[in-house]
């Protein structure tokens, strides 16, 4: 079993759900940049860089890479130091981040323990799923509005994901599962890749 599992997928692909299932099944630590940032909301002791990052996230935009690394690297080190594997969910958002995280894993000596799994979904289905959440009264994020959803898909959709997938594919660590399948079938496909 790999120590580092990176889940890729556009908004609504089910990354968060599958990350939590991996955590429950294998006892891994779940690391999501969005969760780390949302955990900072309302705090009055933030430095200007972190406060700006929270504000940017609430607008549906991507935060600076320096903040992503600062939060993500610390959380990964803490988990690995505690002897736990990690599931990264929504942490790698562009190719530069993919490269920097890969270099970080090389530095830690865990690059051979990395498995990247894409939960594939097209942009239209992504928007429909997210819009249905709002219509049903369920909002997985407090900032969910149709306008914010469109912005999230624009900056986090398949066009943005393509260079990240190409990077991981070139390193031979990328696997793909069909995100249109049921949650249980997606979980079975991920489990098969990991075993």
Secondary structure by P-SEA (a helix, b strand, c coil): cccbbbbbbccccaaaaaaaaaaaacbbbbbbaaaaaaaacccccccaaaaaaaaaaaacccccaaaaaaaaaaaaaaaaaacbbbbbccccccaaaaaaaaaaaaaacccccbbbbbbcccaaaaaaaaaaaaaacccccccccaaaaaaaaaccccccaaaaaaaaaaaccbbbbcccccaaaaaaaaaaaac
